[in-house]
Amino acid sequence: MGALAFYTVTGIIYSESVLAIIHFILAAERLSIMA
């Protein structure tokens, strides 16, 4: 397990988390508009 592999895994997890947060914010905005 080299440094490159560590950075790759960390980057994938980080980008997945960012996408999940963006989707959550968009869904929350959509719900507040509909409410």
PDB file of N, CA, C and O in Angstrom:
ATOM      1  N   MET A   1       0.863  -1.195   0.000  1.00  0.00           N
ATOM      2  CA  MET A   1       0.000   0.000   0.000  1.00  0.00           C
ATOM      3  C   MET A   1       0.891   1.233   0.000  1.00  0.00           C
ATOM      4  O   MET A   1       1.388   1.661   1.041  1.00  0.00           O
ATOM      5  N   GLY A   2       1.081   1.794  -1.190  1.00  0.00           N
ATOM      6  CA  GLY A   2       1.938   2.965  -1.309  1.00  0.00           C
ATOM      7  C   GLY A   2       1.166   4.250  -1.065  1.00  0.00           C
ATOM      8  O   GLY A   2      -0.049   4.237  -0.866  1.00  0.00           O
ATOM      9  N   ALA A   3       1.888   5.350  -1.083  1.00  0.00           N
ATOM     10  CA  ALA A   3       1.265   6.652  -0.864  1.00  0.00           C
ATOM     11  C   ALA A   3       0.263   6.962  -1.973  1.00  0.00           C
ATOM     12  O   ALA A   3      -0.792   7.544  -1.721  1.00  0.00           O
ATOM     13  N   LEU A   4       0.598   6.568  -3.204  1.00  0.00           N
ATOM     14  CA  LEU A   4      -0.286   6.850  -4.334  1.00  0.00           C
ATOM     15  C   LEU A   4      -1.633   6.163  -4.152  1.00  0.00           C
ATOM     16  O   LEU A   4      -2.681   6.759  -4.399  1.00  0.00           O
ATOM     17  N   ALA A   5      -1.600   4.900  -3.717  1.00  0.00           N
ATOM     18  CA  ALA A   5      -2.843   4.163  -3.490  1.00  0.00           C
ATOM     19  C   ALA A   5      -3.655   4.826  -2.380  1.00  0.00           C
ATOM     20  O   ALA A   5      -4.878   4.932  -2.473  1.00  0.00           O
ATOM     21  N   PHE A   6      -2.970   5.267  -1.339  1.00  0.00           N
ATOM     22  CA  PHE A   6      -3.652   5.930  -0.224  1.00  0.00           C
ATOM     23  C   PHE A   6      -4.343   7.199  -0.696  1.00  0.00           C
ATOM     24  O   PHE A   6      -5.505   7.435  -0.367  1.00  0.00           O
ATOM     25  N   TYR A   7      -3.624   8.027  -1.477  1.00  0.00           N
ATOM     26  CA  TYR A   7      -4.213   9.263  -1.985  1.00  0.00           C
ATOM     27  C   TYR A   7      -5.376   8.982  -2.926  1.00  0.00           C
ATOM     28  O   TYR A   7      -6.365   9.715  -2.931  1.00  0.00           O
ATOM     29  N   THR A   8      -5.260   7.915  -3.727  1.00  0.00           N
ATOM     30  CA  THR A   8      -6.330   7.562  -4.660  1.00  0.00           C
ATOM     31  C   THR A   8      -7.594   7.180  -3.899  1.00  0.00           C
ATOM     32  O   THR A   8      -8.683   7.661  -4.213  1.00  0.00           O
ATOM     33  N   VAL A   9      -7.448   6.311  -2.892  1.00  0.00           N
ATOM     34  CA  VAL A   9      -8.603   5.884  -2.091  1.00  0.00           C
ATOM     35  C   VAL A   9      -9.215   7.073  -1.362  1.00  0.00           C
ATOM     36  O   VAL A   9     -10.436   7.227  -1.334  1.00  0.00           O
ATOM     37  N   THR A  10      -8.364   7.918  -0.771  1.00  0.00           N
ATOM     38  CA  THR A  10      -8.853   9.095  -0.053  1.00  0.00           C
ATOM     39  C   THR A  10      -9.595  10.025  -1.001  1.00  0.00           C
ATOM     40  O   THR A  10     -10.646  10.564  -0.653  1.00  0.00           O
ATOM     41  N   GLY A  11      -9.051  10.214  -2.197  1.00  0.00           N
ATOM     42  CA  GLY A  11      -9.686  11.079  -3.188  1.00  0.00           C
ATOM     43  C   GLY A  11     -11.043  10.553  -3.615  1.00  0.00           C
ATOM     44  O   GLY A  11     -11.986  11.328  -3.778  1.00  0.00           O
ATOM     45  N   ILE A  12     -11.154   9.238  -3.800  1.00  0.00           N
ATOM     46  CA  ILE A  12     -12.432   8.633  -4.196  1.00  0.00           C
ATOM     47  C   ILE A  12     -13.467   8.825  -3.089  1.00  0.00           C
ATOM     48  O   ILE A  12     -14.602   9.220  -3.359  1.00  0.00           O
ATOM     49  N   ILE A  13     -13.079   8.548  -1.850  1.00  0.00           N
ATOM     50  CA  ILE A  13     -14.000   8.698  -0.718  1.00  0.00           C
ATOM     51  C   ILE A  13     -14.417  10.162  -0.587  1.00  0.00           C
ATOM     52  O   ILE A  13     -15.590  10.454  -0.351  1.00  0.00           O
ATOM     53  N   TYR A  14     -13.461  11.085  -0.738  1.00  0.00           N
ATOM     54  CA  TYR A  14     -13.748  12.512  -0.599  1.00  0.00           C
ATOM     55  C   TYR A  14     -14.725  12.974  -1.664  1.00  0.00           C
ATOM     56  O   TYR A  14     -15.688  13.678  -1.361  1.00  0.00           O
ATOM     57  N   SER A  15     -14.482  12.579  -2.927  1.00  0.00           N
ATOM     58  CA  SER A  15     -15.353  13.011  -4.017  1.00  0.00           C
ATOM     59  C   SER A  15     -16.747  12.411  -3.865  1.00  0.00           C
ATOM     60  O   SER A  15     -17.743  13.065  -4.178  1.00  0.00           O
ATOM     61  N   GLU A  16     -16.823  11.166  -3.385  1.00  0.00           N
ATOM     62  CA  GLU A  16     -18.132  10.532  -3.162  1.00  0.00           C
ATOM     63  C   GLU A  16     -18.898  11.298  -2.084  1.00  0.00           C
ATOM     64  O   GLU A  16     -20.105  11.506  -2.208  1.00  0.00           O
ATOM     65  N   SER A  17     -18.197  11.716  -1.027  1.00  0.00           N
ATOM     66  CA  SER A  17     -18.840  12.453   0.056  1.00  0.00           C
ATOM     67  C   SER A  17     -19.348  13.797  -0.443  1.00  0.00           C
ATOM     68  O   SER A  17     -20.456  14.209  -0.101  1.00  0.00           O
ATOM     69  N   VAL A  18     -18.540  14.485  -1.254  1.00  0.00           N
ATOM     70  CA  VAL A  18     -18.939  15.785  -1.796  1.00  0.00           C
ATOM     71  C   VAL A  18     -20.185  15.627  -2.661  1.00  0.00           C
ATOM     72  O   VAL A  18     -21.111  16.432  -2.566  1.00  0.00           O
ATOM     73  N   LEU A  19     -20.213  14.593  -3.505  1.00  0.00           N
ATOM     74  CA  LEU A  19     -21.381  14.352  -4.358  1.00  0.00           C
ATOM     75  C   LEU A  19     -22.617  14.085  -3.514  1.00  0.00           C
ATOM     76  O   LEU A  19     -23.699  14.589  -3.817  1.00  0.00           O
ATOM     77  N   ALA A  20     -22.463  13.296  -2.457  1.00  0.00           N
ATOM     78  CA  ALA A  20     -23.600  12.981  -1.589  1.00  0.00           C
ATOM     79  C   ALA A  20     -24.139  14.246  -0.925  1.00  0.00           C
ATOM     80  O   ALA A  20     -25.353  14.423  -0.816  1.00  0.00           O
ATOM     81  N   ILE A  21     -23.238  15.128  -0.481  1.00  0.00           N
ATOM     82  CA  ILE A  21     -23.646  16.382   0.162  1.00  0.00           C
ATOM     83  C   ILE A  21     -24.381  17.270  -0.837  1.00  0.00           C
ATOM     84  O   ILE A  21     -25.405  17.865  -0.501  1.00  0.00           O
ATOM     85  N   ILE A  22     -23.860  17.363  -2.073  1.00  0.00           N
ATOM     86  CA  ILE A  22     -24.498  18.178  -3.110  1.00  0.00           C
ATOM     87  C   ILE A  22     -25.903  17.651  -3.392  1.00  0.00           C
ATOM     88  O   ILE A  22     -26.854  18.429  -3.469  1.00  0.00           O
ATOM     89  N   HIS A  23     -26.038  16.333  -3.545  1.00  0.00           N
ATOM     90  CA  HIS A  23     -27.353  15.740  -3.803  1.00  0.00           C
ATOM     91  C   HIS A  23     -28.303  16.026  -2.643  1.00  0.00           C
ATOM     92  O   HIS A  23     -29.479  16.314  -2.863  1.00  0.00           O
ATOM     93  N   PHE A  24     -27.802  15.948  -1.414  1.00  0.00           N
ATOM     94  CA  PHE A  24     -28.626  16.208  -0.233  1.00  0.00           C
ATOM     95  C   PHE A  24     -29.121  17.652  -0.230  1.00  0.00           C
ATOM     96  O   PHE A  24     -30.291  17.909   0.055  1.00  0.00           O
ATOM     97  N   ILE A  25     -28.223  18.603  -0.551  1.00  0.00           N
ATOM     98  CA  ILE A  25     -28.595  20.020  -0.583  1.00  0.00           C
ATOM     99  C   ILE A  25     -29.638  20.269  -1.669  1.00  0.00           C
ATOM    100  O   ILE A  25     -30.624  20.968  -1.436  1.00  0.00           O
ATOM    101  N   LEU A  26     -29.424  19.697  -2.857  1.00  0.00           N
ATOM    102  CA  LEU A  26     -30.380  19.881  -3.948  1.00  0.00           C
ATOM    103  C   LEU A  26     -31.735  19.297  -3.582  1.00  0.00           C
ATOM    104  O   LEU A  26     -32.764  19.914  -3.855  1.00  0.00           O
ATOM    105  N   ALA A  27     -31.753  18.122  -2.971  1.00  0.00           N
ATOM    106  CA  ALA A  27     -33.007  17.491  -2.571  1.00  0.00           C
ATOM    107  C   ALA A  27     -33.713  18.335  -1.510  1.00  0.00           C
ATOM    108  O   ALA A  27     -34.934  18.486  -1.557  1.00  0.00           O
ATOM    109  N   ALA A  28     -32.973  18.878  -0.570  1.00  0.00           N
ATOM    110  CA  ALA A  28     -33.557  19.707   0.482  1.00  0.00           C
ATOM    111  C   ALA A  28     -34.164  20.976  -0.109  1.00  0.00           C
ATOM    112  O   ALA A  28     -35.249  21.391   0.296  1.00  0.00           O
ATOM    113  N   GLU A  29     -33.469  21.592  -1.064  1.00  0.00           N
ATOM    114  CA  GLU A  29     -33.997  22.792  -1.715  1.00  0.00           C
ATOM    115  C   GLU A  29     -35.278  22.465  -2.472  1.00  0.00           C
ATOM    116  O   GLU A  29     -36.242  23.229  -2.434  1.00  0.00           O
ATOM    117  N   ARG A  30     -35.282  21.316  -3.166  1.00  0.00           N
ATOM    118  CA  ARG A  30     -36.453  20.915  -3.939  1.00  0.00           C
ATOM    119  C   ARG A  30     -37.646  20.689  -3.003  1.00  0.00           C
ATOM    120  O   ARG A  30     -38.770  21.077  -3.322  1.00  0.00           O
ATOM    121  N   LEU A  31     -37.396  20.062  -1.850  1.00  0.00           N
ATOM    122  CA  LEU A  31     -38.474  19.808  -0.892  1.00  0.00           C
ATOM    123  C   LEU A  31     -39.001  21.123  -0.308  1.00  0.00           C
ATOM    124  O   LEU A  31     -40.208  21.274  -0.120  1.00  0.00           O
ATOM    125  N   SER A  32     -38.117  22.060  -0.023  1.00  0.00           N
ATOM    126  CA  SER A  32     -38.548  23.327   0.566  1.00  0.00           C
ATOM    127  C   SER A  32     -39.353  24.145  -0.444  1.00  0.00           C
ATOM    128  O   SER A  32     -40.259  24.884  -0.059  1.00  0.00           O
ATOM    129  N   ILE A  33     -39.031  24.017  -1.732  1.00  0.00           N
ATOM    130  CA  ILE A  33     -39.781  24.724  -2.779  1.00  0.00           C
ATOM    131  C   ILE A  33     -41.184  24.120  -2.897  1.00  0.00           C
ATOM    132  O   ILE A  33     -42.165  24.848  -3.049  1.00  0.00           O
ATOM    133  N   MET A  34     -41.276  22.788  -2.827  1.00  0.00           N
ATOM    134  CA  MET A  34     -42.557  22.098  -2.971  1.00  0.00           C
ATOM    135  C   MET A  34     -43.441  22.301  -1.744  1.00  0.00           C
ATOM    136  O   MET A  34     -44.666  22.324  -1.861  1.00  0.00           O
ATOM    137  N   ALA A  35     -42.834  22.446  -0.577  1.00  0.00           N
ATOM    138  CA  ALA A  35     -43.611  22.540   0.659  1.00  0.00           C
ATOM    139  C   ALA A  35     -44.405  23.852   0.711  1.00  0.00           C
ATOM    140  O   ALA A  35     -45.119  24.103   1.682  1.00  0.00           O
TER     141      ALA A  35
END
